[in-house]
Amino acid sequence: MKRVFAVAGVLAALAATGFTPAYAGNSAAVYQYGYDNTGSFVQNGHNNRGTLRMNGDRNYSRAIQQGRWNYLYQQQLGNRNRALTDQYGDNNYAVTGQQGVDNAAATYQTGRSNTSGIAQIGSNNRALTDQSGSNNTSATIQVGSNQNAVTHQVGDGNTSVIIQGGD
């Protein structure tokens, strides 16, 4: 009888906090090697896929996917890097790769069939991609130190490419 009340209490607490279950077909993986890394993954919808990989110390990765058939991949090699990816909608695709120290990347996609890629090698680089609409494509590549790139695309069928290098 005590177990029934305990289970009922846990379910009531989850319902009160707005917790919703993951639906069939979602897949999330977090791989961490090193010290004091943090990875967080939230998926709501159907057939979403994602992987977070960190190798180093004090890296942070966060991913949110809501909708259907979204895919994301984050890989961080080095120390004190941060990567955020939020995708809301269907068939969105985002890849973030960072190697070095103190890099930060954020990708926000809302809509349908958007694609984003961010690659940063070096230290203290910053990249932001924000896309809303359908069939938008963005690529950001930064090599060196202290680079800063911002991409905002609203509408359908837009394409953006940013390539930066140097110190």
Steps between C-alpha positions, in 0.01 A plus 500: 500500500785739579646441153169590336494831685867566417443438128183710505693780673778494241250505213312789659825694546599444136157609379515814715836604350373468143709191425400337173620160387726444202322344207603185319781527253708775663869428556751698709858420600748690717868400505739671739872451550693719740413693812198710601317487164123560484258369239124550489253367244122558474287352223127520445341366186570215263813357338740769621867401518800655665849449639706715737874422525747670731868419542685730737422689817214731601311484171125564486250369245124550493249384241124540465298346221126529459319371195572218259803369315748753639869409520788660688862422575737690728867419549734694725871429537693709749409692811228742610304489174121556485253377241122556492254372241123556506284366218124543478316361200558219256795369299757745637869408500778658709867412548743681732871418530745683722866439573704716734432705810219737604297474178122548500242408237121526497253383237128580512274366226126532472302370208554228246797354310762747623870407504776654712869422538749670733870410515745683726868424554707715732418698810242751614287477185125573501235393250123546499259369238129582525273375220124519474300376204553218254787370288761740639869405498782650704871417530748666734870410507743681730868422546727694734422707805242760600275455194132598524225399253125563513247368248129588512275368224122540487290371214540214256787382283774725637870406491786643707872416510751660738869404490747678727861441597779673689577622846 
